[in-house]
Amino acid sequence: MTSLAHIDGTGPGEEGRPDPARVISGDPVCTTWDSEEAEGLHAGRWRATPGAWRVVYDEWEYCHILEGLSVLTEEGGARRELRPGDSVVIRPGFRGTWEVVETTVKDYVIRL
């Protein structure tokens, strides 16, 4: 067994949608390819199609944008455009909206 986990977006992935009660616009479809799940840590690749929904983070997440354009807006605060090459840390307690303007692909690491 290897101690390396490759992160990529090949294969079928796990498809889902945000909770309909949180969707603001569009019909976003999210696909996740988990590469690592261990001891409260998740890492992998995520893709979402256009739409916007409300988000509430109880966990810590680092993400690096590979493709597309998304806008992350904190409730009552900052608006951040996320484009290829951008990296961001989302801390527990973040509340706001995630809007996918152009289909977005990101690598992520989540600590629960």
C-alpha positions as CSV (number, residue, x, y, z in Angstrom):
1,M,0.0,0.0,0.0
2,T,1.3,3.4,-0.9
3,S,1.4,6.5,1.4
4,L,0.5,8.8,-1.5
5,A,-3.1,9.7,-2.6
6,H,-3.5,11.1,-6.1
7,I,-6.1,13.9,-6.3
8,D,-7.9,14.1,-9.7
9,G,-11.4,14.4,-11.2
10,T,-11.5,11.2,-13.1
11,G,-14.1,8.4,-12.8
12,P,-17.7,8.8,-11.9
13,G,-17.4,10.8,-8.7
14,E,-20.3,11.4,-6.3
15,E,-22.9,13.7,-7.7
16,G,-25.3,15.8,-5.6
17,R,-27.0,19.1,-5.2
18,P,-27.2,21.7,-2.4
19,D,-30.2,21.5,-0.1
20,P,-33.1,23.0,-2.2
21,A,-34.0,25.2,0.8
22,R,-30.5,26.9,0.4
23,V,-30.5,27.4,-3.3
24,I,-30.9,31.0,-4.4
25,S,-30.6,30.6,-8.2
26,G,-30.0,28.0,-10.9
27,D,-29.8,24.3,-10.5
28,P,-26.2,23.7,-9.4
29,V,-24.9,20.1,-9.6
30,C,-21.8,19.3,-7.5
31,T,-19.5,16.3,-8.2
32,T,-17.0,15.2,-5.6
33,W,-14.0,12.9,-6.0
34,D,-12.7,12.1,-2.4
35,S,-9.1,11.1,-2.5
36,E,-8.6,10.9,1.3
37,E,-10.9,10.4,4.3
38,A,-9.1,9.8,7.6
39,E,-9.3,11.0,11.2
40,G,-11.5,14.1,10.5
41,L,-9.6,15.1,7.3
42,H,-11.1,15.0,3.8
43,A,-9.2,15.9,0.6
44,G,-10.1,15.7,-3.1
45,R,-11.6,17.5,-6.1
46,W,-15.0,19.2,-6.5
47,R,-16.8,20.5,-9.5
48,A,-20.0,22.6,-9.5
49,T,-22.2,23.9,-12.3
50,P,-23.7,27.4,-12.3
51,G,-26.0,28.5,-9.5
52,A,-26.0,30.1,-6.1
53,W,-26.7,28.8,-2.6
54,R,-26.4,29.8,1.0
55,V,-23.5,28.1,2.9
56,V,-22.7,27.6,6.6
57,Y,-19.3,26.2,7.5
58,D,-18.8,24.3,10.7
59,E,-15.5,22.9,9.4
60,W,-12.2,24.4,8.2
61,E,-11.5,24.2,4.4
62,Y,-8.6,25.1,2.2
63,C,-9.4,25.2,-1.5
64,H,-7.5,26.0,-4.6
65,I,-9.4,26.9,-7.8
66,L,-8.4,25.1,-10.9
67,E,-11.1,26.2,-13.4
68,G,-14.0,28.5,-13.7
69,L,-15.3,31.5,-11.7
70,S,-17.1,31.5,-8.4
71,V,-18.0,34.3,-6.0
72,L,-17.9,33.7,-2.3
73,T,-19.7,36.3,-0.3
74,E,-19.6,36.5,3.5
75,E,-22.9,37.4,5.2
76,G,-22.8,41.2,5.8
77,G,-19.3,41.4,4.6
78,A,-16.6,40.7,2.0
79,R,-17.2,39.4,-1.5
80,R,-14.4,37.4,-3.1
81,E,-14.1,36.3,-6.7
82,L,-12.4,33.0,-7.0
83,R,-10.5,32.3,-10.3
84,P,-8.0,29.7,-11.5
85,G,-4.9,29.9,-9.3
86,D,-6.7,31.5,-6.3
87,S,-6.5,29.8,-2.9
88,V,-8.6,30.5,0.1
89,V,-9.1,29.3,3.6
90,I,-12.7,29.2,4.9
91,R,-12.9,29.1,8.7
92,P,-15.6,27.5,10.8
93,G,-18.4,30.0,11.4
94,F,-18.4,31.4,7.9
95,R,-21.9,32.1,6.7
96,G,-22.8,33.5,3.3
97,T,-23.3,32.5,-0.3
98,W,-21.4,30.4,-2.9
99,E,-22.2,31.5,-6.4
100,V,-20.8,29.5,-9.3
101,V,-20.7,31.9,-12.3
102,E,-18.8,29.5,-14.6
103,T,-18.5,25.8,-13.9
104,T,-15.8,25.7,-11.1
105,V,-13.3,23.0,-10.3
106,K,-11.3,23.1,-7.0
107,D,-9.0,20.9,-5.0
108,Y,-9.9,21.0,-1.3
109,V,-8.8,19.9,2.1
110,I,-11.4,19.9,4.9
111,R,-10.7,19.4,8.6
112,L,-13.8,18.6,10.6
